[in-house]
Amino acid sequence: MGFKVAIAGATGNVGREMLNILEERGFPADEVVPLASRRSVGTEVSYGDRTLKVKALDGYDFSDTDICLMSAGGNVSKEWSPKIGKQGCVVIDNSTAWRYDADVPLIVPEVNADAITQFSRKNIIANPNCSTAQLVVAMKPLHERATIKRIVVATYQSVSGAGKEGMDELFTQTRAVFVADPVEAKKFTKRIAFNVIPHIDVFMEDGFTKEEWKMVAETKKMLDPKIKLTATCVRVPVFIGHSEAVNIEFEKPITADEAREILREAPGCLVIDKREDGGYITPLESAGEDATYISRIREDSTVENGLAMWVVSDNLRKGAALNAVQIAELLVERGLIQPKRQAA
């Protein structure tokens, strides 16, 4: 008998992607239940060749549900995830609500799969920020080989990271520019069409944004607390796919050729690195794909044992939905959960 899986936030970009990926990867689910707020009850969502009707999260009984993939925002998760966990259902949460809780594991399966055993403390597992997920997938095998001391990263993050409203705003503004209509900024602080905005999430007292802080805190929690990291996070007029220009300083010598070979063998990574026109990946090619792509690998002569590279991934997949489903698969593969109905 298979598992019963609920998707909380099933009508959003990430929730719909979770449904797609569960079906694509053949997750052993006998029943999948889409959940959302009461105003979305009855909305239809696709799961493979089936159409499912959304039910209300508020009041749903999780006592016979094995896994809840939560993508309904931080406030909803803070309220509901502990309640769901107490009913014996494992929550895999995509929001910021639980990432920095010492009793909640923050997991990227290719990076720190063994930490998943800590989930039983609260029955909650956290998914990292989209920009962090692809970074640590690429950094993990290099850290094992040469020990990373410091990372400097500049991100080029797509508007889908801000949800459907962000995608709609880019579309609306782009159309307005072409037809000479007024351009209104609602979701973003400045016009995003034909522009870049060096501001994601709120500003903190030290001048960094919360998005930049997340990359620091999450990399330390998942990869190594000794790593120093500084980030500049930028929103760009791209619909899907986050890109990152990454500069790394290592403790031990490592060449670009060595890094290329290590990354070619690493789980979740795909190296596309030809030193010729078009011999690299852009976010357009990453959309709809599962891999974290690495291009432009080169030695940085300005620091000892330095490398620079370009890292690209579909933020709705590896940065959110795919990683959540991979965590669910890890629970099943390691025998950490059993279907409740089978146990009964």
C-alpha positions as CSV (number, residue, x, y, z in Angstrom):
1,M,0.0,0.0,0.0
2,G,1.3,3.5,-0.9
3,F,1.3,6.7,1.0
4,K,-1.3,9.4,1.4
5,V,0.2,12.8,0.6
6,A,-1.3,16.3,1.1
7,I,-0.2,19.4,-0.8
8,A,-0.9,22.6,1.2
9,G,-0.9,25.6,-1.1
10,A,-1.8,23.5,-4.1
11,T,-3.0,26.4,-6.2
12,G,0.2,28.3,-6.1
13,N,3.2,28.1,-8.5
14,V,5.2,25.8,-6.2
15,G,2.2,23.7,-5.2
16,R,1.2,23.0,-8.8
17,E,4.8,22.0,-9.5
18,M,4.8,19.7,-6.5
19,L,1.8,17.9,-8.0
20,N,3.6,17.6,-11.4
21,I,6.8,16.3,-9.8
22,L,5.1,13.7,-7.6
23,E,3.5,12.2,-10.7
24,E,6.6,12.6,-12.9
25,R,8.8,10.7,-10.5
26,G,6.3,8.0,-9.7
27,F,6.2,8.8,-6.0
28,P,4.4,5.8,-4.2
29,A,1.3,7.7,-3.3
30,D,-2.1,5.9,-3.3
31,E,-3.9,9.2,-2.6
32,V,-2.9,12.9,-3.2
33,V,-5.0,15.6,-1.6
34,P,-4.6,19.3,-2.7
35,L,-5.3,21.8,0.0
36,A,-5.5,25.6,0.1
37,S,-7.4,28.4,1.8
38,R,-11.2,28.3,1.9
39,R,-11.5,30.8,-1.0
40,S,-9.8,28.2,-3.2
41,V,-12.1,25.3,-2.3
42,G,-13.3,23.5,-5.4
43,T,-10.6,24.9,-7.6
44,E,-9.3,22.2,-10.0
45,V,-5.6,21.2,-10.2
46,S,-3.9,18.6,-12.4
47,Y,-2.1,15.5,-11.1
48,G,-0.9,13.5,-14.0
49,D,-3.9,12.8,-16.2
50,R,-6.3,13.3,-13.3
51,T,-8.0,16.5,-12.1
52,L,-8.3,17.0,-8.4
53,K,-10.5,19.4,-6.5
54,V,-8.9,21.5,-3.8
55,K,-10.1,21.1,-0.2
56,A,-9.7,23.5,2.7
57,L,-6.5,23.3,4.8
58,D,-8.5,24.8,7.7
59,G,-10.0,21.9,9.6
60,Y,-8.6,19.1,7.4
61,D,-8.0,15.9,9.4
62,F,-4.3,14.7,8.9
63,S,-4.6,11.7,11.1
64,D,-4.5,9.3,8.2
65,T,-2.1,11.4,6.0
66,D,1.6,10.4,5.9
67,I,3.3,13.5,4.3
68,C,2.2,17.1,3.9
69,L,4.2,19.1,1.4
70,M,3.6,22.7,2.7
71,S,3.9,25.6,0.3
72,A,1.4,28.0,1.8
73,G,3.7,30.7,3.3
74,G,5.5,31.3,6.5
75,N,2.5,32.5,8.6
76,V,0.3,29.6,7.6
77,S,3.2,27.1,8.2
78,K,3.9,28.5,11.7
79,E,0.2,28.0,12.6
80,W,-0.4,24.6,10.9
81,S,2.8,22.7,10.7
82,P,3.0,21.9,14.4
83,K,-0.6,20.9,14.5
84,I,-0.1,18.6,11.5
85,G,3.0,17.1,12.9
86,K,1.3,16.3,16.2
87,Q,-1.2,14.2,14.1
88,G,1.7,12.0,13.0
89,C,2.0,13.5,9.5
90,V,5.5,14.6,8.5
91,V,5.5,18.2,7.2
92,I,8.0,19.2,4.5
93,D,7.9,22.9,4.6
94,N,8.9,25.3,1.8
95,S,8.7,28.6,3.8
96,T,11.2,30.4,6.0
97,A,9.2,29.4,9.1
98,W,11.3,26.5,10.3
99,R,14.6,26.7,8.5
100,Y,16.5,28.1,11.5
101,D,14.9,26.1,14.2
102,A,17.5,23.9,15.9
103,D,15.0,21.0,16.2
104,V,14.1,21.1,12.5
105,P,16.5,19.6,9.9
106,L,17.1,21.8,6.8
107,I,17.7,19.4,4.0
108,V,19.0,19.2,0.5
109,P,19.3,15.5,-0.2
110,E,22.5,15.7,-2.3
111,V,24.2,17.7,0.5
112,N,23.2,16.6,4.0
113,A,20.8,13.6,3.7
114,D,21.9,12.1,7.0
115,A,20.4,15.1,8.9
116,I,17.0,13.9,8.0
117,T,16.9,11.5,11.1
118,Q,16.3,14.6,13.2
119,F,12.8,15.1,11.8
120,S,11.0,13.2,14.5
121,R,11.6,16.0,17.1
122,K,8.8,18.0,15.6
123,N,7.7,15.9,12.5
124,I,8.8,18.9,10.4
125,I,11.5,19.1,7.8
126,A,12.5,22.4,6.2
127,N,13.2,23.1,2.5
128,P,15.9,25.8,2.0
129,N,15.6,29.1,0.1
130,C,15.6,28.6,-3.6
131,S,18.9,30.5,-4.1
132,T,20.6,28.5,-1.4
133,A,19.5,25.1,-2.7
134,Q,21.3,25.3,-6.0
135,L,24.4,26.9,-4.5
136,V,25.0,24.1,-1.9
137,V,24.4,21.4,-4.5
138,A,27.3,22.8,-6.5
139,M,29.5,23.6,-3.4
140,K,29.2,20.3,-1.5
141,P,31.5,18.2,-3.7
142,L,34.0,21.0,-4.0
143,H,34.0,21.5,-0.2
144,E,34.7,17.8,0.3
145,R,37.6,18.0,-2.0
146,A,39.4,21.3,-1.1
147,T,37.5,22.8,1.9
148,I,35.8,26.1,1.2
149,K,36.9,29.1,3.2
150,R,34.8,31.9,1.7
151,I,32.1,32.4,-0.9
152,V,31.2,35.6,-2.7
153,V,27.9,35.2,-4.7
154,A,25.8,37.6,-6.7
155,T,22.4,36.2,-7.7
156,Y,20.2,36.9,-10.7
157,Q,16.8,35.7,-9.4
158,S,13.7,35.2,-11.6
159,V,10.4,36.8,-10.8
160,S,8.8,33.5,-10.1
161,G,10.6,33.5,-6.9
162,A,8.1,36.2,-5.8
163,G,5.2,34.0,-6.8
164,K,2.5,34.3,-9.4
165,E,2.1,38.1,-8.6
166,G,5.8,38.6,-9.6
167,M,5.3,36.8,-12.9
168,D,2.2,38.7,-13.7
169,E,3.9,42.0,-12.9
170,L,6.8,41.3,-15.3
171,F,4.3,40.3,-18.1
172,T,2.0,43.3,-17.5
173,Q,4.9,45.8,-17.3
174,T,6.6,44.4,-20.4
175,R,3.4,44.7,-22.4
176,A,2.8,48.2,-21.1
177,V,6.3,49.3,-22.3
178,F,5.6,48.1,-25.8
179,V,2.2,49.8,-26.1
180,A,3.3,53.0,-24.3
181,D,0.9,52.4,-21.4
182,P,1.8,53.6,-17.8
183,V,4.1,51.1,-16.0
184,E,3.0,50.4,-12.5
185,A,5.1,48.7,-9.8
186,K,3.0,46.8,-7.2
187,K,4.8,43.6,-6.3
188,F,8.3,45.0,-6.7
189,T,9.8,48.2,-5.3
190,K,10.8,49.4,-8.7
191,R,9.9,48.6,-12.3
192,I,11.1,45.0,-13.1
193,A,10.6,45.1,-16.9
194,F,13.9,45.8,-18.7
195,N,15.5,46.5,-15.3
196,V,17.2,44.8,-12.4
197,I,16.5,45.4,-8.7
198,P,19.2,44.8,-6.1
199,H,16.6,44.1,-3.4
200,I,14.9,40.9,-2.4
201,D,13.0,40.6,0.9
202,V,13.4,43.3,3.7
203,F,16.5,45.3,4.6
204,M,18.3,44.5,7.8
205,E,20.2,46.8,10.1
206,D,23.6,45.9,8.6
207,G,22.5,46.9,5.1
208,F,22.1,43.3,3.8
209,T,18.6,42.1,2.8
210,K,16.9,39.1,4.5
211,E,17.4,37.1,1.3
212,E,21.1,37.6,1.5
213,W,21.1,36.7,5.2
214,K,19.2,33.5,4.4
215,M,22.0,32.3,2.0
216,V,24.6,32.8,4.8
217,A,22.6,31.1,7.5
218,E,21.4,28.2,5.4
219,T,24.7,27.5,3.9
220,K,26.3,27.3,7.3
221,K,23.5,25.1,8.7
222,M,23.6,22.6,5.8
223,L,27.2,22.7,4.6
224,D,29.7,24.0,7.2
225,P,29.3,26.6,9.9
226,K,32.9,27.7,9.3
227,I,32.3,28.9,5.7
228,K,32.2,32.6,5.3
229,L,29.7,33.8,2.7
230,T,28.6,37.2,1.4
231,A,25.8,37.7,-1.1
232,T,24.2,40.3,-3.2
233,C,20.7,39.2,-4.3
234,V,19.2,40.7,-7.4
235,R,15.8,40.3,-9.0
236,V,16.0,40.2,-12.8
237,P,13.3,40.2,-15.6
238,V,13.4,36.5,-16.2
239,F,10.3,34.3,-15.6
240,I,11.8,31.1,-14.4
241,G,15.4,30.1,-13.4
242,H,17.8,31.6,-10.9
243,S,21.4,32.2,-11.9
244,E,24.4,32.9,-9.6
245,A,27.9,34.2,-10.2
246,V,30.0,32.4,-7.6
247,N,33.5,33.2,-6.4
248,I,35.1,30.6,-4.0
249,E,38.2,30.6,-2.0
250,F,39.5,27.2,-0.8
251,E,41.9,26.0,1.9
252,K,43.6,23.6,-0.5
253,P,44.7,23.9,-4.1
254,I,42.1,23.0,-6.8
255,T,42.2,23.6,-10.5
256,A,39.4,24.4,-12.8
257,D,39.9,21.1,-14.5
258,E,39.7,19.2,-11.2
259,A,36.6,21.1,-10.2
260,R,35.0,20.3,-13.6
261,E,35.6,16.6,-13.2
262,I,34.4,16.5,-9.6
263,L,31.1,18.3,-10.5
264,R,30.5,16.1,-13.5
265,E,30.4,13.1,-11.1
266,A,28.4,14.9,-8.4
267,P,24.7,14.1,-7.7
268,G,22.3,16.7,-9.0
269,C,25.0,18.6,-11.0
270,L,25.3,18.9,-14.7
271,V,28.4,20.7,-16.2
272,I,27.9,22.5,-19.4
273,D,31.2,24.4,-19.8
274,K,32.6,24.9,-23.3
275,R,34.7,28.0,-23.8
276,E,32.9,29.0,-26.9
277,D,29.9,31.0,-28.0
278,G,26.8,29.5,-26.3
279,G,28.9,26.9,-24.4
280,Y,27.1,27.6,-21.1
281,I,23.6,27.4,-19.6
282,T,21.2,30.3,-19.1
283,P,18.0,30.3,-17.0
284,L,15.9,29.8,-20.2
285,E,17.5,26.3,-20.7
286,S,17.2,25.4,-17.1
287,A,13.4,25.9,-16.9
288,G,11.6,22.6,-16.5
289,E,14.8,20.7,-15.7
290,D,15.9,19.1,-12.5
291,A,19.6,19.6,-12.6
292,T,21.8,22.3,-11.1
293,Y,23.9,23.5,-14.1
294,I,27.4,24.7,-13.7
295,S,29.2,26.7,-16.4
296,R,32.1,29.2,-16.8
297,I,34.4,27.3,-14.4
298,R,37.7,29.1,-14.2
299,E,40.6,29.9,-11.8
300,D,40.6,33.2,-10.0
301,S,44.1,34.6,-9.8
302,T,43.2,37.3,-7.3
303,V,43.1,34.9,-4.4
304,E,45.1,31.8,-3.4
305,N,43.2,28.6,-4.3
306,G,40.3,30.5,-6.0
307,L,37.7,29.5,-8.5
308,A,34.8,31.3,-10.2
309,M,31.8,29.8,-11.8
310,W,28.2,30.3,-13.0
311,V,25.4,28.2,-11.4
312,V,21.9,28.0,-12.8
313,S,18.7,26.1,-11.8
314,D,14.9,26.1,-12.1
315,N,14.0,27.8,-8.9
316,L,10.4,26.3,-8.9
317,R,11.9,22.8,-9.1
318,K,15.2,22.3,-7.4
319,G,14.7,25.5,-5.4
320,A,11.4,24.4,-4.1
321,A,9.1,21.6,-5.4
322,L,11.6,19.1,-6.5
323,N,13.7,19.3,-3.4
324,A,10.6,18.8,-1.3
325,V,9.6,15.7,-3.2
326,Q,13.2,14.4,-3.0
327,I,13.1,14.8,0.8
328,A,9.8,12.8,0.8
329,E,11.6,10.1,-1.3
330,L,14.5,10.1,1.2
331,L,12.1,9.4,4.1
332,V,10.6,6.4,2.2
333,E,14.0,5.0,0.9
334,R,15.4,5.0,4.4
335,G,12.3,3.4,5.9
336,L,11.8,6.4,8.2
337,I,8.0,6.4,7.6
338,Q,5.5,3.7,6.8
339,P,2.0,4.2,5.3
340,K,-0.4,4.7,8.2
341,R,-3.2,2.7,6.6
342,Q,-0.8,-0.2,6.1
343,A,0.3,0.0,9.7
344,A,-3.4,0.0,10.8
